Amino acid sequence: MKLNRFAQLGAVAAIAALALAGCASNEGTTNTGGESSSGTEGGTLAGDLVGGGASSQEVAIQTWTAGIQTANSDLTVTYDAAGSGAGRESFQEGAFQFAGSDRAFTAEEIEEGPWDACAEGSDLVELPTYISPIAVVFNLEGIDTLNLDAATLAGIFAGTITTWNDPAIAELNADATLPSSAITAVHRSDDSGTTENFTDYLYATAPDVWTSEPDGVWPLPGGEAANGTSGVISAVEGGEGTIGYADASRAGELGTVAVQVGEEFVEYSPEAAAAVVDASPEEEGRAASDIAIEIDRTTTEAGVYPIVLVSYLIGCADYEDDTIAANVKGLFTYAASEEGQQAVADAAGSSPISDTLREQVTAAIDVIQ
């Protein structure tokens, strides 16, 4: 009989619980954060927990760290927001004990392995705990918002639409006074999950214009390159006629694009981002603790914003060191909790995960040992 994902997780968690119970009878128990589901009450976590990766998650990790350290003052969490690619690589090489990434590891990457951060034979734990729209931001004097369809947006970043008063832009923004100045499109210079999500949207929705397959590394020459989310925002803010893409939490006072979905133009919002995630399927063929979402970029459902990143917390189902396992489990538990999700929503404007997704994520966290 084939088990569904919830059943698989339940079975694995039960086995893990029995194993931990056996260890506890001989060695005592390890508290992963106290009695609270958020992991912030009566905690006994301690030591150094080192991770890194997606710059989009930097504010989220800082917020979760502050929350879990409220009751675990002996725990130090260090997060290097060097980008998703660097985070995955450093985790795989064992330099990080957990990673943040704006995409999950691919099936091919998982098959290649190995995972130096994990015990031999361990499955991955990949949790979609940070959901945020990717804002298309611009700096154009006197204009706060623009309507753009997928083909026009793809043309801007592909370099085929080069001035702000191009007919393709003007037709969609009849009430805007558009200058004849040049467009400077800013992209990430580092290997970025945000880039991969953004190019996935362009490739899925405007394949005749954007012909490069989705990739974390920007595939085309030209434009202006900037390192990390902060670098893109700084470049757009520092120029005139600039446009870029970044986690929406960093959009600030920049102008933003409403993208066409069906017959309407939809501005980014946490609610619109959550809607597309809940409407999208999971990737098949993964371990029960590996929850990867396949975003439906081409949806025409009302109120959905399709340029969204689902950023993952990544760890091991099995660690060699019990203390590391407890610390990772404690951090992930707080991150997925209602309290932790709301704290990040307040700090970064992200979309809290649904109760259904939280149930699945919590079952995956229970596997960690």
N, C-alpha and C positions, 0 to 999 in steps of 0.2 A: 504494500500500500504506500502510495506517495503522500508524504506529509506536506501540508501547506506551510508557509513561512512561520506563522504563529505557532503551529504545532512543533515545527523543527526547533524553534527557539525555546519553547517550553521544555522539550525533551533534553536539549543540551544544557539548559539552565538547571534542570533537575539533577542531571548527572554531576554538573559542577558543584551544586549545593551539597550533594552527598559526599563528593570528594573533599570539599572544604570542611564538612562536618567531621569527617574522619580525621582530618589534620587537626581540627580544633580539639578533639578529644585528647590528643597527645601534646599539642603545642600551644593551646590557648587560641583566642580569636583575634582577628584584626578588624578594628572599627574603620569603616570606609567613610565616616563622616557623621556618625551619630544616628539618632532615631528619625530625624527629619528626612523626608524624601528629597529635600534640597541638599542634604549633606552638610548643613551649617550649624547643627545643634549638637553639642557634646562631642565634637570631633576629636580624633586622636591622630590625624594625619600629620606626618612630619618628614623632613628631609627636603631634598631638591628634586623638583620635577621639571625636566627640560623638554621643550617642544619648539616648534616653529613652522612657518609656512605662509599661508595666505595672508596678505596684508589687509584684505577685506575684513578678516576676522580680528584684527588687532584690538579694536575697541571692545569687541565681544569677549575676547580672552581676558583683557584687563578687568572687565566687569565681572566675569565669572570668578576670576582670581580673587578680587576684592570680596566677593560674596562668600567663597569657601574659606578664606582666611579669617573671616569674622570669628569662627570657632576653631580654627586650626592655625594658630599663630606660629607654630613651629614648621609650617609648610611654606616653602618658597617655590613659586612657579615662574619660570623664565620662558618667554616666548619671543623668538626672533622672526619678525614679520618680513622675511626675505623673499616671499613669493611662493606660490603653490608648488612650482617645479622644484625649487630648492628644498621646500619642506618635505615633499615626497622622497626626494633623493636622500636627504639627511636621515630621514626615518628609516629608509630601506638599508642604509649603511650603518645604522645603530647609533648615530650621533644624537638623534632625538628619540625620546621615549614615547612621544605622541606627535602628531602632525595636524596642521590645518590645511585644507586644500579645497579650492573652488571646483574641483571635480574629484570623483572617486578614481582609484586605480582602475585601469582597463583590465579586461579579462586576460589580454596578452601579457600585461605587466605582472599580473598576479601569477600566471602560469610560469613566468620566467623566474620570479623570486630571486634569491631567498630574502628573508626579513631578519636582518641582524638585530633589530630591536626586540624581536620576539623569541620565545622558546622554539626549538626545532619542531616543525610540523604544525605550528600554530596557524589558525585562521586569522584573517584580518577582521577587525571591528571598524566599520565605516558608518558614521552616523550623520544624517542630514539635519544638523542642529542649528544651522544659521541660514536663514532664507531671506534674501534681500533683492529688491530690484536693482538692476544696473541702470543708472541714469545716464542718458546722453546729455552732456552738459556743454554749454557754449558761452562765449563772451562776445556779445554784440550790443553795442551801446543802444539803449532805448528799447530793447526787445527782451522780454522775460520768458516767452514761450514760443515754440514753433511746432506746427504740425508737419510730420514727415511720414511718408510711407516707406516700406522696406526697400523698394528699388531706389528711391532717392537717397536714403541713408547709406545704402550700399555704394551708390555712385560717389557720394562724398568721400567715403573712406577708401574707395578704390582709386580715387584721383581722377575720375571722369567728369565730375561736377566740381568746378574749381572756383566759382564766384557765388557770392550770397544772393545775387539777383538772378541767378540761373532760372529759366522758365519752369523747371521742374519744382523748385522750391517756391517760386512766386505763385504758381497755380494753386498750391496747397495752403497759401497764407496771403489771401487777397487783402486782408486788412493791415498787413505789416508793411512798413516802409523799409525795404531791403536795400542795403548799399551794394555798390558794384565792386567792393573790395574783395580781395582774394580770401579763400577759405584755407586755414591751416588746420589740418586734421592731426590730432595728437594720439599716439598709440603707446602701449607699453613696450619698453625695451627689454624687459625680463620675461622669462617663461612664466606665464600668468594664467591661472584658471579663469580670471575675469575675461581675458582676451579669448580664451577658448569658448566660453559661454557666449560672448558677443559675436564672434565669428560663426559660431554654430547657428545663431539667429539669422545672420546675414545669408549664410549658405542655404539654410532651410527655406527662407521666405523670399529670397531674390537670387536664385541660382543662375539666372541669365546674366546678372550683373556681377555678382560675387561668386567667382568660380573656384576659389581656393577652399579646400576642405578645412573644417574647424581645426584649430591648432592653438596651443598655448603660446607659441612663438609667432609674432606678427609676420605674415607671409609675403608682404609686398614692400618694394622700395618706396621711397618718398615719404612725405609727411614729416612729423616731428616725433621723436621717440623720447620717452621719459620713464624713469625707473620707479616702479611701485605705484600704488594708488595715490600716495602723497605727491609723487612726481608729476603724474598726469594732471592732478588738480592744480598744482602750482603752475604748470605750463599753460593751462587754459586760463587761469586767473591772470597770469602775467602777460598775456598777449591780447590782441584785438582781432576779432574775426576767427578766433580759435574754436575748435570743437573737439571733444574727447568723450571717453566713456569711463565710468568709475562706479564703485559701490555707492548706492544712493545716499548712504549715511554721510558721505563727504561732499555732497553737491553744494551745500552752503547757500550762498547768494547768487550763484551762477544761473544763467538761463537754462531751461530744460526742455526736452523734446517730448511731445505727446506722439506716440506711434500709432499707426493705423492698424486696427484689428477689426476685420470684417468691414462694416460701413461706418465705424466710429473711430475717433482718435482718443486714445487712452493715456492719461498721465500716469506716471509711476506712483505706487502707493504700497504699503505693506499688505493691504487687503487684496489688491489686484495681483500681487506677487504670490500670496498664499493660494489664491484661486487657481492659478495655473499649475502649482505644485500638486494640489489635491486632485486635479483633473488628469495628472500624468501618471503613466505606469512605472513600475519598477523594472530594472534590468533583470533578466532571468539568468539562471545558471550560476548564481553566487551562493556563498556560504550563508547560513541563516543569520549570522551576525553582520553581514555585509549588505547594507541597505543603500542601493544606488538608484536614483530617480532618473528616468528618461523624460526630460522636459519636452512637452508638445509645443514647439515654437510656432506651428502653423494654425493653431486653434483660432476660430472666429467667434468663440463664446464671448458674450457681452461682459464687459467689466474686467477682462483678463489682460494683464500686462506680461507679454511673453519674453521680454529681455530681462531675465531673472537669473541670478546665480543661487545655486544650492551649495553651500559650503559645508564641508564635512570635517568632523573630528575623527581622526584615524588613530587607532591603537591596535593592540594585540589581544587576541582571546587568551593567550597564555604568555606570561612573562617568566623569565628565570628568577627574578627577584620579587618576593612577596610584597615588599614595601613599595616598589614601583607599581605593581599591579593595584595595590590599595589606593595609591595616590591618583593614578589614572582613573580608576573606577570612581573615586570620590569627585574628581573634577568633572568627569563626563556626566555623573548623576546630577550634579548641580546644574550643569549646562542645559540638560534636558528637562529639568523640573519646571513647573509652572512659574515658580519664583524666578529662576534663572532666566527663562525665556522673556518674562516681562521686564526684568531688569535691563536686558540688552535691547529690547524694543524701546524702552524709555531712553536709553543712552545713544542708540544708533539708528533708530527708526526701522529696525528689521521687523519681520513678520513672525510672531510666535508660531511654533509648530502646532498642528491640530492635536486634539486629545487622542485621536486614532493613531497618528504617527508617533505621539509620545509613548503610547502603550507598546508599540513595536520597538522603538528605540530603547525603552527601559528593559525590555526582555533581552535585547542584544547586550546591554551593559552588564546584565546579571551574569553573562557568560564569562566575563573577564576574571582571571585568577592568576 
